[in-house]
Amino acid sequence: MSLLLKDRIYTMESPTAKRGVYPLHGYKLGLYRLPIKLEDPLEMKSIMDGLKKTFAMDTFADRVFATYTWTEENMPDPEAKGYQKVNLNITVEIVTGEVVDIIYQIFPIEKFGDPQWVTDYRKKADYYAKMIIDTILRNTILADKMVEYFVKSDKLDQDAAIQRLEEITPLAKIVPDAKPKPKAEEPLEAAQVSVGEAFDGAKPGPIDVEYKSHMPPTIPYTVPSNKNVIKTWGRKGTENSRMGVWGEYVAVDFDICIADGACIDACPVAVYEWFDTPGHPASQKKPLMAREPDCIFCLACEGVCPPQAIKIFQRK
């Protein structure tokens, strides 16, 4: 067992944990709080880029997800009668901010179908989760932050601090070049938007579903009421003449949107709320995906949007 997590595992054996604590709802939950800060989006991107060849990496708002998948077989010969195979996975979540929380959840085996023949599932999932955590802390920019913390808090020299980190992360895989230098993005005003200049009225739909590759990422927007962070692409300036696409999973091209309100009425979980956009040529307000993490991917809003300004992407 990873020494980092020894005596620091919290377990919830209930069907669901309290919603709103973390998006991973409890069955068995492991949690470790690191005494370091991670708030810079470029540092989060560095972790994503550094480990994307090792784990399946994803990010949403202030969280980074790393998933490890392994295969179980009930017998060694795939040609034998009764042979079965199942792909299992475990996800570790890094919750960023003033402190860094690393958490993981072990779901019941039923989540993967009905592979009741799998042996030691929970034990293996627990081991792989800790392997992911140790790998992240040994290889990414979090390693530098942990070493810096040991130097300051325990008065260690650099070599002793590195040795301390290695001792508490014995399950780490070594990943070469897993600390890419964070690169500053182009300022918003200088961003080159591929969809043209200002226009009169709404531009024609539908939304470009490849907007993430066709438009540059621009300054995200933080919802005042709940602090959810909404990513944006293709914004230009701050006067609302070109608003681009808002939302990573609940994506709305605000330059196509005519603010008819159909999406607000159709959404069963109240993801959207009205958002003032004075000066925009298509409409003076927009349906903001203020509660984007609550989306249940029912596609109701996408189906009722008259100008086809909405695209829902189910998070992997």
ZAMI-260742 format. One record per residue (C-alpha): x, y, z. Coordinates in pm, whole numbers, plus 32768, in hexadecimal, padded with zeros to 4 digits. Last residue first. Layout:
N
+------+------+------+
|   xx |   yy |   zz |
+------+------+------+
|    X |    Y |    Z |
...
+------+------+------+
This chain:
316
+------+------+------+
|   xx |   yy |   zz |
+------+------+------+
| 79C1 | 83FE | 77DF |
| 78EC | 8538 | 77FC |
| 77BE | 8534 | 771B |
| 77D5 | 8650 | 7620 |
| 769D | 8726 | 75F2 |
| 7694 | 8812 | 74C6 |
| 75C3 | 894F | 74BE |
| 7598 | 8A63 | 73B6 |
| 74A6 | 89A2 | 72DD |
| 73EB | 8AE2 | 7271 |
| 729D | 8A63 | 72FD |
| 732A | 89BB | 7439 |
| 7230 | 88AB | 749A |
| 7308 | 8774 | 7462 |
| 7446 | 87F9 | 7501 |
| 7384 | 8860 | 7638 |
| 72ED | 8705 | 7660 |
| 743B | 8655 | 762A |
| 7409 | 8577 | 7761 |
| 7578 | 85A3 | 77BC |
| 7536 | 85B0 | 7936 |
| 75CC | 870E | 795A |
| 7611 | 876B | 7AC7 |
| 7780 | 87C1 | 7A82 |
| 770C | 88D9 | 7996 |
| 7653 | 8995 | 7AAA |
| 767B | 8AF6 | 7A1F |
| 764B | 8A85 | 78B6 |
| 75F3 | 8BEF | 785B |
| 74BE | 8C24 | 7784 |
| 7512 | 8D6E | 76D5 |
| 74A9 | 8ED9 | 76EA |
| 74B3 | 900D | 7609 |
| 7486 | 8F43 | 74CB |
| 752C | 8F07 | 7378 |
| 75F4 | 904D | 7361 |
| 768A | 9033 | 74C0 |
| 7698 | 9189 | 7562 |
| 7618 | 9123 | 76B5 |
| 7649 | 8FB2 | 7708 |
| 7575 | 8F74 | 7840 |
| 7568 | 8E0A | 78B6 |
| 7424 | 8D46 | 78E4 |
| 7445 | 8BF7 | 7997 |
| 7492 | 8A9C | 7912 |
| 74D4 | 894B | 79B7 |
| 7377 | 893B | 7A48 |
| 7368 | 87BE | 7A73 |
| 724B | 876C | 7981 |
| 72CB | 8857 | 786E |
| 71B1 | 88A3 | 7779 |
| 7149 | 89FC | 77F7 |
| 72AD | 8A81 | 7804 |
| 72F9 | 89E8 | 76B0 |
| 71C9 | 8A8C | 7611 |
| 722F | 8BE6 | 7690 |
| 721E | 8C9B | 753F |
| 7376 | 8D2D | 7581 |
| 73E3 | 8D53 | 7414 |
| 7515 | 8C70 | 7437 |
| 75F8 | 8C64 | 7303 |
| 7705 | 8D4D | 738F |
| 76D6 | 8CAD | 74E7 |
| 7748 | 8B5D | 7462 |
| 76CF | 8A81 | 757F |
| 778E | 8956 | 760B |
| 770E | 888A | 7731 |
| 7840 | 87AC | 774A |
| 7958 | 88AF | 7727 |
| 7888 | 89EA | 7744 |
| 7885 | 8B37 | 768C |
| 78BE | 8B5C | 7515 |
| 791D | 8CAD | 7480 |
| 78B4 | 8DFA | 7515 |
| 7908 | 8EEA | 73FB |
| 787D | 9048 | 7428 |
| 7858 | 900E | 759E |
| 7923 | 9141 | 7607 |
| 7A37 | 9079 | 76B0 |
| 7B20 | 902D | 7590 |
| 7AFE | 8EFE | 74B2 |
| 7A77 | 8DB6 | 752F |
| 7AD5 | 8C89 | 7458 |
| 7AC0 | 8B75 | 755C |
| 7A38 | 8B83 | 76BD |
| 7A54 | 8AB1 | 77F7 |
| 794F | 8ADC | 7907 |
| 79CB | 8AD9 | 7A6E |
| 78C6 | 8A94 | 7B7A |
| 78E5 | 8B94 | 7C92 |
| 777A | 8B5B | 7D05 |
| 76C9 | 8CAB | 7CE6 |
| 77DF | 8D73 | 7C3D |
| 780E | 8C7F | 7B19 |
| 797F | 8C8A | 7ABE |
| 79C6 | 8CCA | 794C |
| 7AF1 | 8C37 | 7896 |
| 7BE0 | 8D11 | 77C9 |
| 7C16 | 8C87 | 766D |
| 7C5F | 8B37 | 75CB |
| 7CAC | 8B67 | 7459 |
| 7BA2 | 8AFE | 735D |
| 7BA7 | 89EA | 7255 |
| 7C26 | 88CE | 7333 |
| 7B39 | 8907 | 7454 |
| 7A27 | 8976 | 7363 |
| 7A11 | 8820 | 72BE |
| 789A | 880A | 72FC |
| 786C | 894C | 7233 |
| 7718 | 89C6 | 72AD |
| 7603 | 89B6 | 71AC |
| 75C3 | 8AC7 | 7164 |
| 75C4 | 8C14 | 70AA |
| 7664 | 8D49 | 7147 |
| 757E | 8E12 | 7224 |
| 7542 | 8F82 | 71DD |
| 7635 | 9074 | 7138 |
| 779B | 8FF6 | 7133 |
| 78E6 | 9023 | 71E4 |
| 7A14 | 8F77 | 714C |
| 7A52 | 8E1F | 70BF |
| 7A36 | 8CBB | 7141 |
| 7BA6 | 8C5F | 7168 |
| 7BE4 | 8D30 | 729D |
| 7D4D | 8DA0 | 72C3 |
| 7D8F | 8DED | 742F |
| 7E3E | 8F3A | 7464 |
| 7D37 | 8FD7 | 7546 |
| 7D17 | 8E97 | 7610 |
| 7E8A | 8E82 | 7658 |
| 7F3A | 8D5A | 75B3 |
| 7F62 | 8C35 | 769D |
| 8085 | 8C10 | 778B |
| 8138 | 8AC6 | 776B |
| 8157 | 89E0 | 7898 |
| 82A1 | 8921 | 7883 |
| 8263 | 87B2 | 7847 |
| 8299 | 86E8 | 7984 |
| 825C | 857F | 791D |
| 839D | 856D | 784F |
| 83E0 | 8404 | 78B2 |
| 82CC | 834D | 7972 |
| 8345 | 827C | 7A98 |
| 822A | 81A9 | 7B21 |
| 81E8 | 81FD | 7C8B |
| 8189 | 80F0 | 7D88 |
| 8293 | 8158 | 7E84 |
| 820C | 82BD | 7EAC |
| 8258 | 8312 | 8018 |
| 83C5 | 82B1 | 8004 |
| 83FE | 8363 | 7EB8 |
| 8376 | 84A8 | 7F46 |
| 8457 | 848C | 8077 |
| 8584 | 844A | 7F95 |
| 8534 | 8588 | 7ED3 |
| 8523 | 8649 | 801B |
| 8671 | 85B5 | 808A |
| 8713 | 8622 | 7F42 |
| 8686 | 8784 | 7F57 |
| 86EC | 87C2 | 80C1 |
| 85ED | 8783 | 81CE |
| 855D | 8889 | 82BB |
| 8420 | 87BB | 82F3 |
| 8323 | 88C4 | 8289 |
| 83ED | 8989 | 818C |
| 84B5 | 8877 | 80E2 |
| 8392 | 8783 | 80F9 |
| 82AA | 8880 | 8052 |
| 83A1 | 88C3 | 7F39 |
| 83BB | 874D | 7EFC |
| 823F | 8736 | 7EEE |
| 8228 | 8858 | 7DF8 |
| 8333 | 87C4 | 7D19 |
| 8283 | 8673 | 7D19 |
| 8138 | 8720 | 7CCA |
| 81DF | 8790 | 7B87 |
| 81B5 | 862A | 7B11 |
| 827B | 84EA | 7B40 |
| 827F | 8471 | 7CA9 |
| 8130 | 84FE | 7D19 |
| 8074 | 8487 | 7BE5 |
| 810F | 832D | 7BF3 |
| 80C3 | 830B | 7D68 |
| 7F58 | 836A | 7D2C |
| 7F32 | 827C | 7C04 |
| 7FD0 | 815E | 7CCB |
| 7EE6 | 81AB | 7DEB |
| 7DBC | 8185 | 7D06 |
| 7E52 | 8044 | 7C75 |
| 7E72 | 7FA9 | 7DD0 |
| 7D0D | 8002 | 7E37 |
| 7C86 | 7F79 | 7CEF |
| 7D4C | 7E39 | 7D24 |
| 7CCB | 7E06 | 7E86 |
| 7B67 | 7E59 | 7E1D |
| 7B70 | 7D5E | 7CFF |
| 7C17 | 7C44 | 7DC1 |
| 7B83 | 7B39 | 7CDA |
| 7AAB | 7B77 | 7BA8 |
| 79A6 | 7A61 | 7B7D |
| 788C | 7B51 | 7BD2 |
| 78BC | 7BFA | 7A81 |
| 7755 | 7C7F | 7A6A |
| 7768 | 7DC9 | 79AF |
| 7885 | 7EB8 | 79FD |
| 77CA | 7F82 | 7B04 |
| 776D | 7E38 | 7BA8 |
| 78D1 | 7E29 | 7C35 |
| 7865 | 7F2B | 7D36 |
| 7916 | 8079 | 7D09 |
| 7A66 | 80C9 | 7DA5 |
| 7A8C | 8240 | 7DC4 |
| 7BBF | 831C | 7DB6 |
| 7C35 | 845F | 7E51 |
| 7D5B | 854B | 7E41 |
| 7D1B | 8699 | 7EEA |
| 7E06 | 87B9 | 7E9E |
| 7E07 | 88EA | 7F80 |
| 7DCE | 8A54 | 7F19 |
| 7D2F | 89CA | 7DDC |
| 7D28 | 8883 | 7D1D |
| 7C58 | 8748 | 7D3E |
| 7D24 | 862A | 7CAD |
| 7C45 | 8503 | 7C5B |
| 7CB6 | 839B | 7C40 |
| 7BF1 | 82B1 | 7B61 |
| 7BE7 | 8135 | 7B6C |
| 7BA3 | 804F | 7A4A |
| 7B2D | 7EF2 | 79ED |
| 7B29 | 7E4E | 7896 |
| 7A7A | 7CFC | 7898 |
| 7AC9 | 7BA9 | 77FF |
| 7A0E | 7A60 | 77FD |
| 7A66 | 7902 | 7781 |
| 794C | 7803 | 77B0 |
| 79D7 | 7710 | 76B1 |
| 7B49 | 7743 | 766E |
| 7BBF | 7818 | 7548 |
| 7C2B | 793E | 7622 |
| 7D10 | 7853 | 76E9 |
| 7D8D | 78EB | 7830 |
| 7C49 | 78C9 | 78F8 |
| 7B5C | 79BD | 79A5 |
| 7C04 | 7AE6 | 7903 |
| 7C35 | 7C42 | 799D |
| 7CAB | 7D73 | 78DC |
| 7D38 | 7EB7 | 7966 |
| 7CDF | 8025 | 793E |
| 7D81 | 814E | 79F1 |
| 7CCD | 829C | 79FA |
| 7D5E | 83F2 | 7A54 |
| 7C6E | 8514 | 7A93 |
| 7CCA | 8683 | 7AC5 |
| 7BDD | 876E | 7B7C |
| 7BAE | 88E8 | 7B94 |
| 7ABD | 8902 | 7A6B |
| 7AC2 | 87AE | 79BE |
| 7BF6 | 86ED | 7957 |
| 7C3E | 859F | 78B5 |
| 7D61 | 84AD | 78A3 |
| 7D60 | 8340 | 7839 |
| 7EA5 | 82CC | 78D6 |
| 8011 | 82A1 | 7869 |
| 801D | 8358 | 771C |
| 7F4C | 8478 | 77A6 |
| 8030 | 8497 | 78D5 |
| 8101 | 85CB | 788A |
| 7FFB | 867C | 77BA |
| 7EEF | 866B | 78C6 |
| 7FE1 | 86CB | 79DD |
| 805D | 87F2 | 790D |
| 7EF6 | 8859 | 78C9 |
| 7EBE | 8877 | 7A41 |
| 7FF6 | 894E | 7A54 |
| 7F6D | 8A29 | 793B |
| 7E20 | 8A49 | 79F2 |
| 7EDD | 8AE3 | 7B1C |
| 7E31 | 8A8B | 7C63 |
| 7F02 | 8976 | 7CFD |
| 7F68 | 89B7 | 7E67 |
| 8012 | 88C2 | 7F50 |
| 7FBC | 881D | 809B |
| 7F3A | 86DF | 7FF4 |
| 7DEF | 8652 | 806B |
| 7DB9 | 84DD | 803E |
| 7C67 | 843E | 8001 |
| 7BFB | 82D9 | 7FB5 |
| 7A8B | 8299 | 7F79 |
| 79D4 | 8150 | 7F81 |
| 786D | 8161 | 7F0F |
| 7852 | 82D5 | 7EF9 |
| 77F3 | 83B8 | 7DDD |
| 791A | 8440 | 7D1B |
| 78AD | 85A5 | 7CD0 |
| 7935 | 861C | 7E1E |
| 788D | 86B1 | 7F4F |
| 7767 | 872C | 7E80 |
| 769B | 85F0 | 7E9B |
| 76C0 | 854B | 7FEC |
| 7731 | 83E8 | 7FAD |
| 765C | 82E5 | 7F03 |
| 761B | 8176 | 7F41 |
| 76D2 | 8186 | 808F |
| 781A | 80EE | 80FE |
| 78E1 | 8232 | 811A |
| 7A53 | 81FF | 8157 |
| 7B5D | 82FE | 81B7 |
| 7CC3 | 829F | 8172 |
| 7DDC | 835A | 8221 |
| 7E6C | 824C | 8300 |
| 7F68 | 81F1 | 81F0 |
| 7F22 | 82BD | 80B8 |
| 8080 | 8342 | 8077 |
| 8112 | 81F7 | 80E3 |
| 8079 | 815C | 7FAE |
| 8000 | 8000 | 8000 |
+------+------+------+
